[in-house]
Amino acid sequence: MRRAGLGEGQPGNYVASGYSVYEEENEHLQEGLRAKVTALKSLTIDIGTEVKYQNNMLDDMDTDFDSTGGLLGATIGRVKQLSRGSQTKLLCYMLLFCCFVFFVLYWFIKLR
């Protein structure tokens, strides 16, 4: 108690020993720390909100990809069924027609 000046002399003698300077410095540092903790807390809350939003978006994309995969699988199944059937001749005609159309378009573009 002698170092702090609390045990001897007049009351309030501890002010002269520098105790209040250390208290003020501690309070100042404490306020700075409190501000940093508040900033970190708001940042973590914002990060949590963003993570929840991104997870919802990923779930929606997963659902969309599943439905698209199902649709694509059904379409490929129909094409396989078409190629296995007696409509192979029709499929060849369609392929030749598409090649002809692409050739004509290429020719028109090349002439320009």
Buried (B, 14 or more C-beta within 10 A) or exposed (E): EEEEBEEEEEEEBBEEBEBEEEEEEEEEEEEEEEEEEEEEEEEEEEEEEEEEEEEEEEEEEEEEEEEEEEEEEEEEEEEEEEEEEEEEEEEEEEEEEEEEEEEEEEEEEEEE
